[in-house]
Amino acid sequence: MTVHSLEPRQLMSGDDAVALACIHAGVCLGTGYPGTPSTEILETFNQLGGKAQWAPNEKVALEVGLGVAFAGARAIVTMKHVGLNVAADPLFTAAYTDIDGGLVIVSADDPGMASSQNEQDNRYYARAAGVPMLEPTDAQQAYDYTLLAFWVAERWKIPVLLRLTTRVCHAKTVVKPRPSSAIAPVSASFRRDIPARVMIPAYAKPAHRRLRDKLAAIAAWNDAEGPVEDSGGSANCGIIATGVAAMHAREAAPTVRHLTVGMTYPLPLQRIREFASEVKQLVVVEEGEPLLYEALRAAGLPVIGKPDRYRFGELDVARVRRLLAQNNSPEPVPAKGKPPELCPGCAHRTVFQALHDLDCIVAGDIGCYTLGVLPPFSAMDTCVCMGASVGVGLGLRHALPKSQARRVVSVIGDSTFVHSGLTGLAEMAYNPPPTGHLLLILDNGTTAMTGQQEHPGTGRTLNHAATHRLDFFKVCQALGIHNVQLFSANDREVDLKTIIADQLTRSETAVFIIQQPCVLAAPKIRLYEQAAVNETVAKESCSATESCAIAASSQLFQLFNE
């Protein structure tokens, strides 16, 4: 997909609109970890000419983005909602620091869990960490609020959360970009400010007070000038809503008065009080947890919330109509769709068949191989979060009777191993259970579940150019694992079932790396590898002319991106 940044009006998804705003804002670097529904932001940013890169995980991405902001430049850091859990450690302390450049963190929440393991509401993070949060209703606001987020971040020297949800990320609406002259350019330059950036207790204590002062100033600005829209309408009922829920509410109840709040933390309480005083009944419409409702009740406003059933799943116009009517009757049961399954020809099938036949206790992980839990394999017993397979498997080994402990196997994918499996592997070497443990790394050469993105183990960057490749075999050996073996899933002489069964009788730590390219990504991977060969040849044949080598290496990548 190609987005033309010079067109005056464009039909764009929310993700693409954020990417375009980053181009227009002169963002120095976009970084993040792929996760639906946020993935397309960095991919589009890269296609538009921005500098984008995948990080090993969200924590690293945020730390890199923070460094960019400390240098006075602008950074966008993207992730899905559970990714913010991983990035929370730097987030909470980054809020205390003074940053010269704009730092915007995208949290793409997934109400209804279309592709996630939980339904958490990341609005709580803004309040807990003490950072301002903006919530767009559509792609136009996704574009506008991205620019506004950079402005807020630079005015108050604070990270800003931009919370999107699945429908805003993926639904397309018309976007009218601003003229480039409206966005002030910035240039990187380091300014030493130790008390504002070195968070030892002596400096962190006054920094916490400065943070609260910043938030008070931002709240005052939000009351005076912030992104709040009052639709007008009947004063019999007033609806306060945020994000995509505001769009549903306007369609569900077009004649009543609507107040749509764009910056949802800190809230513009004075403007909300004025709105409340002008309507007979005040109703909150929000997707997910009743966070806005509770905040307004705590402020003494007599608002009406939603029945508890509407905190689960996504809202739509029909559900909002029921919500406004306080209808607690059973909702229509959605039609059952076809359950997902591992692709025909996927190497994971052989692995999960072996685990099933051996009656293993399988500690699983996040990725397309999670589908091994479904029939016909039914070969996964736990799945919690990225990287948890290793730690959970070790815990099971430590606690279970020896006969059961020897059946425990941990299964993780290549991208997930880089993301959060390395520390679990260090634990496996450091505190091995008496029966040892077996970890299977299913290496299909891509981040398959989120759309075949690259990671440090593929040896290719976000735009598929060649770079250093993390060698899983050497890493496992270096960490002190006793038995590390590499298998090709295409090798018909390898009987995985027999090899796994034999290993489960041994009291040693072992990692089996099982390689086969994802069947969907394999054609592209071959093309990327050929492009890398072409680049090497081009560099050798015209080393004196740098542009020649660049042209040779980028031609094939451009073909795919288009």
VEXDREN-2710 file (C-alpha; in Angstrom, 1 decimal):
% VEXDREN-2710
k/r/px/py/pz
1/MET/0.0/0.0/0.0
2/THR/1.2/3.5/-0.9
3/VAL/-0.1/6.7/0.8
4/HIS/0.5/9.9/-1.1
5/SER/1.3/12.6/1.4
6/LEU/0.8/15.5/-1.0
7/GLU/-2.9/14.8/-1.7
8/PRO/-5.2/17.4/0.0
9/ARG/-7.8/14.8/1.0
10/GLN/-7.2/11.1/1.5
11/LEU/-9.2/8.1/2.6
12/MET/-7.0/6.7/5.4
13/SER/-7.1/4.3/8.3
14/GLY/-6.2/5.7/11.8
15/ASP/-2.9/3.9/11.7
16/ASP/-2.0/5.5/8.4
17/ALA/-3.1/8.9/9.5
18/VAL/-0.8/8.7/12.5
19/ALA/2.1/7.8/10.2
20/LEU/1.3/10.7/7.9
21/ALA/1.2/13.1/10.8
22/CYS/4.6/11.8/11.9
23/ILE/6.0/12.6/8.5
24/HIS/4.5/16.1/8.6
25/ALA/5.8/16.6/12.2
26/GLY/9.3/15.8/11.1
27/VAL/9.6/12.8/13.4
28/CYS/13.3/11.7/13.7
29/LEU/12.6/8.1/14.5
30/GLY/9.6/5.7/14.8
31/THR/10.2/2.6/16.8
32/GLY/8.1/-0.1/18.4
33/TYR/7.2/-3.8/18.4
34/PRO/4.6/-5.2/16.0
35/GLY/1.2/-5.9/17.5
36/THR/-2.3/-5.7/16.1
37/PRO/-3.9/-3.2/15.8
38/SER/-0.8/-0.9/15.9
39/THR/1.5/-2.6/13.4
40/GLU/0.7/-0.6/10.3
41/ILE/1.8/2.8/11.8
42/LEU/5.5/2.1/11.5
43/GLU/5.1/0.2/8.2
44/THR/3.4/3.2/6.6
45/PHE/5.8/5.7/8.2
46/ASN/8.6/3.7/6.6
47/GLN/6.8/3.7/3.2
48/LEU/6.3/7.4/3.4
49/GLY/10.1/8.0/3.8
50/GLY/10.3/8.1/7.6
51/LYS/13.0/6.3/9.6
52/ALA/11.3/3.4/11.3
53/GLN/12.6/0.3/13.1
54/TRP/11.4/-2.7/15.0
55/ALA/12.8/-3.0/18.5
56/PRO/13.3/-6.4/20.3
57/ASN/10.4/-5.4/22.6
58/GLU/8.3/-2.4/23.7
59/LYS/10.5/-1.5/26.7
60/VAL/13.6/-1.1/24.5
61/ALA/11.5/0.8/22.0
62/LEU/10.4/3.3/24.6
63/GLU/13.9/3.7/25.9
64/VAL/15.2/4.4/22.4
65/GLY/12.4/6.9/21.9
66/LEU/13.2/8.6/25.2
67/GLY/16.9/9.0/24.1
68/VAL/15.7/10.6/20.8
69/ALA/13.6/13.1/22.9
70/PHE/16.5/13.8/25.3
71/ALA/18.4/14.8/22.1
72/GLY/15.7/17.4/21.3
73/ALA/14.2/15.5/18.4
74/ARG/10.7/13.9/17.9
75/ALA/10.0/10.2/18.3
76/ILE/6.9/8.0/18.0
77/VAL/6.8/4.7/19.9
78/THR/4.1/2.3/18.9
79/MET/2.7/-0.9/20.5
80/LYS/-0.5/-2.7/21.2
81/HIS/-2.1/-2.4/24.7
82/VAL/-0.3/-5.3/26.3
83/GLY/3.0/-3.9/25.0
84/LEU/2.6/-1.0/27.3
85/ASN/2.8/-3.5/30.2
86/VAL/6.3/-4.3/29.0
87/ALA/7.2/-0.6/28.5
88/ALA/5.7/0.5/31.9
89/ASP/9.0/0.4/33.7
90/PRO/10.6/3.3/31.7
91/LEU/7.2/5.0/31.2
92/PHE/6.6/5.7/34.9
93/THR/10.0/7.3/35.4
94/ALA/10.1/9.0/32.0
95/ALA/7.1/11.0/33.2
96/TYR/9.3/12.5/35.9
97/THR/12.0/13.7/33.4
98/ASP/12.2/16.8/31.3
99/ILE/12.4/16.0/27.6
100/ASP/13.3/18.6/25.0
101/GLY/11.9/16.7/22.0
102/GLY/8.4/15.4/21.5
103/LEU/7.8/11.9/22.7
104/VAL/4.5/10.3/21.7
105/ILE/3.6/6.8/22.8
106/VAL/0.9/5.0/20.9
107/SER/-1.2/2.4/22.8
108/ALA/-3.5/0.6/20.4
109/ASP/-6.1/-1.1/22.6
110/ASP/-8.1/-4.1/21.5
111/PRO/-11.6/-4.1/23.0
112/GLY/-13.3/-7.4/22.2
113/MET/-9.9/-9.2/22.0
114/ALA/-9.9/-9.6/18.2
115/SER/-6.2/-10.7/18.5
116/SER/-5.2/-10.4/22.1
117/GLN/-5.0/-12.3/25.3
118/ASN/-6.8/-9.8/27.4
119/GLU/-9.1/-6.8/27.2
120/GLN/-7.2/-4.3/29.4
121/ASP/-8.1/-0.6/29.2
122/ASN/-4.9/1.4/29.0
123/ARG/-6.6/4.7/30.0
124/TYR/-5.6/3.6/33.5
125/TYR/-1.9/4.0/32.5
126/ALA/-2.3/7.7/31.9
127/ARG/-3.6/8.3/35.4
128/ALA/-1.2/5.8/37.1
129/ALA/2.0/7.1/35.3
130/GLY/0.9/10.8/35.3
131/VAL/1.1/11.5/31.6
132/PRO/-1.4/13.3/29.4
133/MET/-3.6/11.1/27.1
134/LEU/-5.4/11.9/23.8
135/GLU/-8.1/9.7/22.3
136/PRO/-9.1/10.3/18.7
137/THR/-12.6/9.3/17.4
138/ASP/-11.6/8.7/13.7
139/ALA/-8.7/8.9/11.3
140/GLN/-8.9/12.7/11.0
141/GLN/-8.5/13.1/14.7
142/ALA/-5.8/10.5/14.7
143/TYR/-3.9/12.8/12.4
144/ASP/-4.7/16.0/14.3
145/TYR/-4.1/14.5/17.7
146/THR/-0.8/13.1/16.7
147/LEU/0.4/16.6/15.9
148/LEU/-1.3/18.0/19.0
149/ALA/0.5/15.3/21.1
150/PHE/3.9/16.5/19.9
151/TRP/2.9/20.1/20.7
152/VAL/1.8/19.2/24.2
153/ALA/4.9/17.0/24.8
154/GLU/7.3/19.8/23.8
155/ARG/5.4/22.6/25.6
156/TRP/5.4/20.7/28.9
157/LYS/8.5/18.5/28.3
158/ILE/6.5/15.3/29.0
159/PRO/5.7/12.1/27.2
160/VAL/2.2/11.9/25.8
161/LEU/0.0/8.8/25.3
162/LEU/-2.1/8.6/22.2
163/ARG/-4.7/5.9/22.8
164/LEU/-6.2/4.3/19.7
165/THR/-8.6/1.3/19.6
166/THR/-9.1/-1.3/17.0
167/ARG/-11.8/0.5/15.0
168/VAL/-10.0/3.8/15.0
169/CYS/-6.8/2.0/13.9
170/HIS/-8.3/0.1/11.0
171/ALA/-11.5/2.0/9.9
172/LYS/-11.0/4.5/7.1
173/THR/-12.3/8.0/7.0
174/VAL/-11.4/11.1/5.0
175/VAL/-8.3/12.9/6.3
176/LYS/-7.4/16.5/5.3
177/PRO/-3.7/17.1/6.2
178/ARG/-2.5/20.4/7.5
179/PRO/-0.1/22.5/5.4
180/SER/3.5/21.6/6.2
181/SER/4.2/25.2/7.2
182/ALA/1.9/24.7/10.2
183/ILE/4.3/22.3/11.9
184/ALA/7.4/23.9/13.3
185/PRO/10.6/21.9/12.5
186/VAL/13.0/20.9/15.2
187/SER/16.7/20.0/15.2
188/ALA/18.5/17.7/17.5
189/SER/20.9/19.1/20.1
190/PHE/21.9/17.7/23.5
191/ARG/21.3/19.9/26.6
192/ARG/22.7/18.6/29.8
193/ASP/20.2/18.7/32.7
194/ILE/21.2/16.2/35.3
195/PRO/18.5/17.0/38.0
196/ALA/15.8/16.7/35.4
197/ARG/17.0/13.4/33.8
198/VAL/19.0/11.4/36.3
199/MET/16.3/9.9/38.6
200/ILE/18.2/9.1/41.8
201/PRO/16.0/9.8/44.9
202/ALA/17.5/13.3/45.5
203/TYR/16.4/14.4/42.0
204/ALA/13.3/12.2/41.7
205/LYS/11.5/13.7/44.7
206/PRO/11.4/17.3/43.3
207/ALA/10.7/15.8/39.8
208/HIS/7.6/14.2/41.2
209/ARG/6.4/17.6/42.4
210/ARG/7.2/19.1/39.0
211/LEU/5.2/16.4/37.3
212/ARG/2.1/17.3/39.3
213/ASP/2.6/21.0/38.5
214/LYS/2.8/20.1/34.8
215/LEU/-0.4/18.1/35.0
216/ALA/-2.2/20.9/36.8
217/ALA/-1.1/23.3/34.0
218/ILE/-2.1/20.8/31.3
219/ALA/-5.5/20.5/33.0
220/ALA/-6.0/24.2/33.0
221/TRP/-5.0/24.4/29.3
222/ASN/-7.5/21.5/28.5
223/ASP/-10.2/23.5/30.2
224/ALA/-9.4/26.7/28.3
225/GLU/-8.3/25.4/24.9
226/GLY/-8.2/21.6/24.8
227/PRO/-9.9/19.4/22.2
228/VAL/-13.5/19.4/23.4
229/GLU/-16.5/19.4/21.0
230/ASP/-20.0/20.3/22.1
231/SER/-22.5/19.3/19.4
232/GLY/-25.4/21.3/20.7
233/GLY/-28.9/19.6/20.7
234/SER/-31.6/18.8/23.2
235/ALA/-30.9/19.7/26.8
236/ASN/-33.1/16.8/28.0
237/CYS/-30.0/14.6/27.9
238/GLY/-26.3/15.1/27.6
239/ILE/-23.9/12.4/26.6
240/ILE/-20.2/12.6/27.4
241/ALA/-18.1/10.2/25.4
242/THR/-14.5/9.6/24.2
243/GLY/-12.8/7.8/21.3
244/VAL/-14.8/5.7/18.8
245/ALA/-17.6/5.4/21.4
246/ALA/-18.4/9.1/20.7
247/MET/-19.1/8.3/17.1
248/HIS/-21.4/5.4/18.0
249/ALA/-23.2/7.7/20.5
250/ARG/-23.8/10.4/18.0
251/GLU/-25.4/7.9/15.6
252/ALA/-27.4/6.2/18.3
253/ALA/-28.8/9.4/19.7
254/PRO/-28.5/12.2/17.1
255/THR/-30.9/14.6/18.7
256/VAL/-29.4/14.9/22.2
257/ARG/-26.4/17.0/23.2
258/HIS/-23.0/15.5/23.0
259/LEU/-19.7/16.5/24.6
260/THR/-16.7/14.7/23.1
261/VAL/-13.6/14.9/25.1
262/GLY/-10.3/14.6/23.2
263/MET/-7.7/14.8/26.0
264/THR/-9.1/12.4/28.6
265/TYR/-6.3/12.8/31.1
266/PRO/-6.1/15.2/32.7
267/LEU/-9.8/15.9/32.2
268/PRO/-11.3/19.3/31.5
269/LEU/-13.5/19.2/34.6
270/GLN/-14.6/22.8/34.5
271/ARG/-16.0/22.4/30.9
272/ILE/-17.6/19.2/31.9
273/ARG/-19.3/20.8/34.9
274/GLU/-20.6/23.6/32.7
275/PHE/-22.0/21.0/30.3
276/ALA/-23.6/19.1/33.1
277/SER/-25.3/22.2/34.5
278/GLU/-27.0/22.8/31.1
279/VAL/-28.6/19.3/30.6
280/LYS/-31.2/17.5/32.7
281/GLN/-29.6/14.1/32.5
282/LEU/-25.9/13.3/32.1
283/VAL/-24.8/9.9/30.6
284/VAL/-21.3/8.6/30.0
285/VAL/-20.7/6.4/27.0
286/GLU/-17.3/4.7/27.0
287/GLU/-15.8/1.5/25.7
288/GLY/-14.1/-0.8/28.2
289/GLU/-13.9/0.0/31.9
290/PRO/-16.0/2.7/33.6
291/LEU/-13.0/4.9/34.1
292/LEU/-14.5/8.2/32.9
293/TYR/-17.7/7.4/34.8
294/GLU/-15.8/6.9/38.0
295/ALA/-13.7/10.0/37.6
296/LEU/-16.8/12.2/37.1
297/ARG/-18.6/10.6/40.0
298/ALA/-15.5/11.2/42.1
299/ALA/-15.7/14.9/41.0
300/GLY/-19.3/15.0/42.4
301/LEU/-21.1/15.0/39.1
302/PRO/-24.4/13.0/39.0
303/VAL/-23.6/11.0/35.9
304/ILE/-25.3/7.8/34.7
305/GLY/-23.0/4.9/33.7
306/LYS/-23.5/1.8/31.7
307/PRO/-24.8/-1.6/32.9
308/ASP/-21.9/-3.9/33.7
309/ARG/-22.4/-6.1/30.7
310/TYR/-21.2/-3.3/28.4
311/ARG/-17.7/-3.2/29.8
312/PHE/-17.0/-6.4/27.8
313/GLY/-16.3/-6.4/24.1
314/GLU/-16.5/-3.5/21.6
315/LEU/-19.3/-1.0/21.4
316/ASP/-21.3/-0.4/18.3
317/VAL/-24.4/1.7/17.5
318/ALA/-26.8/-1.0/18.4
319/ARG/-25.1/-1.7/21.7
320/VAL/-25.0/2.0/22.5
321/ARG/-28.7/2.3/21.9
322/ARG/-29.3/-0.6/24.4
323/LEU/-26.8/1.0/26.8
324/LEU/-28.7/4.4/26.7
325/ALA/-32.0/2.6/27.3
326/GLN/-30.4/0.7/30.3
327/ASN/-31.4/-2.5/28.5
328/ASN/-30.1/-5.4/30.5
329/SER/-31.8/-8.1/28.5
330/PRO/-29.7/-10.8/26.8
331/GLU/-27.9/-9.6/23.7
332/PRO/-28.1/-11.5/20.4
333/VAL/-25.6/-14.3/20.2
334/PRO/-23.1/-13.5/17.4
335/ALA/-22.8/-16.0/14.6
336/LYS/-20.0/-18.5/15.0
337/GLY/-17.1/-18.0/12.6
338/LYS/-14.6/-20.5/11.4
339/PRO/-12.0/-21.2/14.2
340/PRO/-8.4/-20.3/13.3
341/GLU/-6.0/-23.0/12.6
342/LEU/-2.3/-23.6/11.7
343/CYS/-1.7/-23.2/8.0
344/PRO/-1.4/-26.4/5.9
345/GLY/2.3/-27.2/5.6
346/CYS/3.2/-25.3/8.7
347/ALA/6.2/-26.9/10.5
348/HIS/4.5/-26.2/13.9
349/ARG/2.0/-29.0/13.0
350/THR/4.7/-31.7/13.3
351/VAL/5.9/-30.3/16.7
352/PHE/2.4/-30.1/18.2
353/GLN/1.5/-33.5/16.9
354/ALA/4.6/-34.9/18.7
355/LEU/3.8/-33.1/21.9
356/HIS/0.2/-34.4/21.7
357/ASP/1.3/-38.0/21.1
358/LEU/3.8/-37.8/24.1
359/ASP/1.1/-36.3/26.4
360/CYS/3.4/-33.4/27.3
361/ILE/2.4/-30.7/29.7
362/VAL/3.0/-27.7/27.4
363/ALA/3.8/-24.2/28.7
364/GLY/2.9/-22.1/25.6
365/ASP/3.5/-18.6/24.4
366/ILE/2.1/-15.8/22.2
367/GLY/2.2/-16.3/18.5
368/CYS/0.6/-18.2/15.7
369/TYR/1.8/-21.4/17.3
370/THR/-0.6/-20.7/20.1
371/LEU/-3.1/-22.3/17.8
372/GLY/-1.6/-25.6/18.9
373/VAL/-4.1/-25.4/21.7
374/LEU/-6.9/-26.2/19.3
375/PRO/-8.0/-29.6/17.9
376/PRO/-6.6/-31.8/16.4
377/PHE/-3.5/-31.2/18.6
378/SER/-4.9/-29.8/21.9
379/ALA/-1.2/-29.5/22.9
380/MET/-0.9/-26.4/25.0
381/ASP/-1.8/-26.1/28.7
382/THR/-0.8/-22.5/29.5
383/CYS/-0.5/-19.2/27.7
384/VAL/-0.1/-15.9/29.6
385/CYS/2.1/-13.3/28.0
386/MET/5.1/-12.8/25.8
387/GLY/8.0/-15.0/27.1
388/ALA/6.0/-16.6/29.9
389/SER/6.4/-20.1/28.5
390/VAL/9.9/-20.4/29.9
391/GLY/9.2/-19.2/33.4
392/VAL/5.9/-21.0/33.7
393/GLY/7.5/-24.2/32.4
394/LEU/10.3/-23.9/35.0
395/GLY/7.8/-23.3/37.8
396/LEU/5.8/-26.4/36.8
397/ARG/9.0/-28.5/36.8
398/HIS/10.0/-27.2/40.2
399/ALA/6.6/-28.1/41.8
400/LEU/5.3/-31.2/40.1
401/PRO/6.1/-34.8/41.1
402/LYS/9.0/-36.1/39.1
403/SER/6.8/-38.3/36.9
404/GLN/4.8/-35.2/35.8
405/ALA/7.7/-32.8/35.8
406/ARG/9.4/-34.8/33.1
407/ARG/6.5/-34.2/30.8
408/VAL/6.8/-30.4/30.9
409/VAL/8.0/-28.7/27.8
410/SER/8.1/-24.9/27.0
411/VAL/7.3/-23.7/23.5
412/ILE/8.2/-20.3/22.2
413/GLY/8.5/-18.6/18.8
414/ASP/11.5/-16.8/17.4
415/SER/10.3/-13.3/17.7
416/THR/8.8/-13.9/21.1
417/PHE/12.1/-15.5/22.2
418/VAL/13.9/-12.3/21.4
419/HIS/11.1/-10.2/22.9
420/SER/11.0/-11.8/26.4
421/GLY/12.4/-15.3/26.3
422/LEU/16.1/-14.4/26.8
423/THR/15.6/-13.6/30.5
424/GLY/13.6/-16.8/31.0
425/LEU/16.4/-18.7/29.5
426/ALA/18.9/-17.1/31.9
427/GLU/16.6/-18.3/34.7
428/MET/16.6/-21.7/33.2
429/ALA/20.4/-21.9/33.3
430/TYR/20.7/-20.1/36.7
431/ASN/18.0/-22.1/38.6
432/PRO/17.5/-25.4/36.8
433/PRO/14.9/-27.7/38.1
434/PRO/16.1/-31.1/39.4
435/THR/14.7/-32.8/36.3
436/GLY/16.2/-30.2/33.9
437/HIS/14.0/-28.6/31.3
438/LEU/13.3/-28.5/27.6
439/LEU/12.6/-25.4/25.6
440/LEU/11.5/-25.6/21.9
441/ILE/12.2/-22.5/19.9
442/LEU/9.9/-22.7/16.8
443/ASP/11.9/-20.5/14.4
444/ASN/9.8/-19.7/11.3
445/GLY/12.0/-16.7/10.3
446/THR/9.4/-13.9/10.9
447/THR/6.9/-12.4/13.3
448/ALA/4.1/-14.3/11.6
449/MET/1.0/-13.6/13.7
450/THR/1.1/-9.8/13.2
451/GLY/1.8/-9.9/9.5
452/GLN/5.3/-11.2/8.9
453/GLN/7.4/-8.4/10.3
454/GLU/11.2/-8.7/10.9
455/HIS/13.0/-9.1/14.2
456/PRO/16.6/-9.4/15.4
457/GLY/16.6/-13.1/14.7
458/THR/15.8/-12.7/10.9
459/GLY/18.8/-10.6/10.0
460/ARG/16.7/-8.0/8.3
461/THR/15.5/-4.5/9.4
462/LEU/11.9/-3.2/9.2
463/ASN/12.3/-2.4/5.5
464/HIS/13.8/-5.9/5.0
465/ALA/17.4/-4.7/4.4
466/ALA/20.2/-7.0/5.6
467/THR/21.6/-6.4/9.1
468/HIS/23.2/-8.4/11.9
469/ARG/21.3/-11.6/12.7
470/LEU/21.0/-12.9/16.3
471/ASP/22.3/-16.4/16.4
472/PHE/19.9/-18.4/18.7
473/PHE/22.3/-21.4/18.9
474/LYS/25.2/-19.3/20.1
475/VAL/23.1/-17.3/22.5
476/CYS/21.7/-20.4/24.2
477/GLN/25.2/-21.8/24.5
478/ALA/26.6/-18.6/25.9
479/LEU/23.8/-18.5/28.5
480/GLY/24.9/-21.9/29.8
481/ILE/22.3/-24.3/28.4
482/HIS/23.8/-27.8/28.5
483/ASN/22.3/-29.2/25.3
484/VAL/21.5/-27.0/22.4
485/GLN/20.4/-28.6/19.1
486/LEU/19.3/-27.2/15.8
487/PHE/16.9/-29.1/13.5
488/SER/15.3/-28.4/10.2
489/ALA/11.6/-29.3/10.1
490/ASN/12.1/-30.3/6.5
491/ASP/14.6/-33.0/7.4
492/ARG/12.7/-36.2/7.0
493/GLU/15.4/-38.2/8.7
494/VAL/14.7/-36.3/12.0
495/ASP/12.0/-37.9/14.2
496/LEU/11.1/-35.1/16.5
497/LYS/8.8/-37.3/18.6
498/THR/11.6/-39.7/19.4
499/ILE/14.2/-36.9/20.0
500/ILE/11.8/-35.1/22.4
501/ALA/10.9/-38.3/24.2
502/ASP/14.5/-39.1/24.8
503/GLN/15.3/-35.6/26.1
504/LEU/12.5/-35.8/28.6
505/THR/14.3/-38.7/30.3
506/ARG/17.4/-36.6/30.9
507/SER/18.0/-34.3/33.9
508/GLU/19.6/-31.5/31.9
509/THR/18.7/-28.1/30.4
510/ALA/18.1/-28.3/26.7
511/VAL/17.0/-26.0/23.9
512/PHE/15.9/-27.5/20.5
513/ILE/15.7/-24.9/17.8
514/ILE/13.3/-26.1/15.0
515/GLN/13.7/-24.1/11.8
516/GLN/11.4/-23.8/8.8
517/PRO/10.4/-20.5/7.2
518/CYS/6.7/-19.6/7.6
519/VAL/4.9/-21.0/4.5
520/LEU/3.3/-17.6/3.9
521/ALA/6.5/-15.6/4.3
522/ALA/8.9/-18.0/2.6
523/PRO/8.6/-16.5/-1.0
524/LYS/9.2/-13.0/0.4
525/ILE/12.1/-14.2/2.5
526/ARG/13.8/-15.7/-0.5
527/LEU/13.4/-12.4/-2.3
528/TYR/14.8/-10.4/0.6
529/GLU/17.8/-12.8/0.7
530/GLN/18.4/-12.4/-3.0
531/ALA/18.2/-8.6/-2.5
532/ALA/20.9/-8.9/0.1
533/VAL/23.1/-10.9/-2.3
534/ASN/22.5/-8.2/-5.0
535/GLU/23.5/-5.5/-2.6
536/THR/26.8/-7.3/-1.8
537/VAL/27.6/-7.8/-5.5
538/ALA/26.7/-4.2/-6.2
539/LYS/28.9/-2.9/-3.4
540/GLU/31.8/-5.0/-4.6
541/SER/31.4/-3.9/-8.3
542/CYS/31.0/-0.2/-7.7
543/SER/32.5/0.4/-4.3
544/ALA/33.7/3.8/-5.4
545/THR/30.2/5.0/-6.1
546/GLU/28.0/4.9/-3.0
547/SER/24.8/5.7/-4.9
548/CYS/25.2/2.7/-7.1
549/ALA/25.2/0.3/-4.2
550/ILE/22.2/2.0/-2.6
551/ALA/20.2/1.9/-5.8
552/ALA/21.0/-1.8/-6.3
553/SER/20.0/-2.7/-2.7
554/SER/16.8/-0.7/-2.5
555/GLN/15.2/-1.6/-5.9
556/LEU/13.8/-4.9/-4.8
557/PHE/12.7/-3.6/-1.4
558/GLN/10.8/-0.8/-3.0
559/LEU/9.1/-3.3/-5.3
560/PHE/7.7/-5.2/-2.2
561/ASN/6.7/-2.1/-0.3
562/GLU/4.6/-0.9/-3.2
END
